[in-house]
Amino acid sequence: MEPVTLTTRRLVLRPVGPADTDAVYAAVQDPEIQRWTTVPSPYLPEHAISFTEQIVPDGWAQRSMFTFGVFLTGGELAAMLALTMRSLGTAEIGFWAAREHRGRGHVVEAALTACRWVFTEVGVDRVEWRAEVGNHASRAVAERAGFTVEGTLRSGVNNKGVRRDCWIGSLLPSDLSLPSTAPYLPARV
């Protein structure tokens, strides 16, 4: 799949490339990003080079991971967001925000934009969100974006070789008033 650029009133979501390596490297020096995400720690310049020059373009080419740098309209990197294909019709969302851009709604706005795109253009019927239990900032973003928190998975994530419990949530096309590719029959409550 050819990489795409998505825009909102305040943001430009586009794949990162070699010109963005320094910005990615600088943002990921934040201990909070290294603590709560699966990026390598310590995060070295070669990690950023591999990410922008290999991982991101390969994910797009293979349709396995759609990674967007989230940029302010002025060009500054505010966040990173990826939709990783997990199974037929399901993607998993992951994101981080640069320290100086947290609390401004950029990741919520980017998540909604990227999810609308993956529902309508890729044909996904479920986007899952997972975060280690205790990552309240990630959970707040997911809930503000309309994800339904479904519970806690024991040993649900592996972060730097350690299995940890995680929260899991989902967003469906119907949550955004979009059609699904297949009918959905919810359980009777």
Buried (B, 14 or more C-beta within 10 A) or exposed (E): EEBBEBEBEBBBBBBBEEEBBBBBBEBBEBEEBBBBBEBBBEBEEEBBBBBBBEBBBEBBEEEEBBBBBBBBEEEEBBBBBBBBBBEEBBBBBBBBBBEEBBEBBBBBBBBBBBBBBBBEEBEBBBBBBBBBBEBEBBBEBBBBBBBEBEEEBEEBBEBEEEEBEBBBBBBBBEBBEEEBEEEEEEEEE
